Amino acid sequence: MLHSVPPEFDIKEPINHKTYLIDGKIGKWDGEYSEVKSTILSSKKNIPYKLIGHSPKMDEKHALKALDAADKAYKNGTGKWPTMKVYERINCMQKFVDLMKMKREEVVKLLMWEIGKNLNDSRKEFDRTVDYINETINEYKKIDRDGATFQNNSGVRALIRRGPLGVVLCLGPYNYPLNETFALLIPAIIMGNTAIFKPAKHGVLLIAPLLDAFKNSFPPGVVNIIFGRGREMASPIMKTGKVNVLALIGHSSSAISLQDLHPQKNRLRLVLGLEAKNPAIILDDADLDLAVNECINGSLSFNGQRCTALKIIYVHEKIKEKFLKQFCEKIDDLKLGLPWENTLLTPLPEPHKPKYINDLIEDAKEKGARVLNKKGGEISNNYVFPAVLYPANEEMKVYKEEQFGPVVPVIPFNDIDIPISFMAESNYGQQVSLFGKSEKKLGPLIDSLVNLVCRVNLNTSCQRGPDVFPFTGRKDSAVATLSVHDALRSFSIRTFVASRDNETNKEILRKLIDNKESNFIRTDYYL
Ligand code: G3H
């Protein structure tokens, strides 16, 4: 079948992206390139993936150049950027977000081609990121204002603020290549750190239109953007021991292998958002229509390729039949389309994914599950129609593995200890969705669930947003907390100036403030 692409979203010629940003200079790569191919039009094997561009396959030498630039700009905390006035850093960020906004259409188009995200969600990802930056600026002003007060205790006067940590290596995921990466990068740099950022495997070309904005907004070395394979670029950087913060949203196995390369582990701070296996628990008195709708969105928006997606459903025996019937019918009604058609289901960007999902389905079938919905498991070259696997059990791969794709295992329960034990034994502890009405049942359950995960969603599917709320997890799901406010904390440390409370010191402090001699000791308020 030939697909027609609306002219405004078409990519007529491959985008040959040749540049990178190191030490404030846009460099032109003259080495090897990786092809960037899109799966979205290739529903059949005989339609090859569309070549949409090329991106630099940079090498270790350039990875280390980027590190040197970040290291030089930080200069052990004595560089221009980490010692700059807060409002000057804020001005740089404001300039960046203004320039970034001009690239909306280009980035949105590439989000659709590179990762198959539908048009509305691609626009949402861009706009949410812009909002995130603006909110970060406001929050930083607030933190700065809160730090503008002297404290006096036991004869010691102190001015306590938050200071940067150093060089940040920033690695984001393919499912939110803009939003989640920037939710690390932006708070990291505004706090005075310097950064090296390497985009994920998918969602690379969409970063290219923003290189100029970074170059024109920040001093040299503050943000360095390189392209290439993780192993070739991130590993040598970690081995030097010069990275102070590893900021990664992705898989725990990558986070562990990168940490292991660092020679001085106690110096390394971690800000990690990792995988999850968020369950839905549907109690016998749940509002069925609501539970069905929330579970569909929760498990299948962006085809389940979200760390917060519902990845296993526990439904009470009493209502399982009704729930499964409605759930399966509604899933079979979902439309699969191209990103600009704004369907919930869109092609999978990873070429190996359909086979992986199909293998999970086959494995579950061998171990006693059936595919309950009529279209479940229908496979094409770039998609697998969402499959409801029932009854799932602990022998199946899909019970433990984070599927990150369109397959939904469902397990019936009579005894609430069944889902609770699943959560207690799981390696993950991000969120849960709990559906029910009786406060008598919900109350004690909530009291346990909040200690197994970090967010209990009542009659609501799991999600990260709104971004002002804390996003974190227990066990292998996260290290540190992200939210507009928490991210600023995660990328900084409290540091302060203390002095014995006597006349001489008071006089010095007064002069420092009045004559504006220090960017740290000051009491001005940024409005
Ligand atoms: O991949 C995980 C994302 O943080 C999920 O964010 O809940 O806003 O889709 P979301």
Boltz pocket constraint, residues with backbone or C-beta under 6 A from the ligand:
constraints:
  - pocket:
      binder: B
      contacts: [[A, 175], [A, 176], [A, 180], [A, 305], [A, 306], [A, 307], [A, 308], [A, 462], [A, 463], [A, 464], [A, 465]]
      max_distance: 6.0
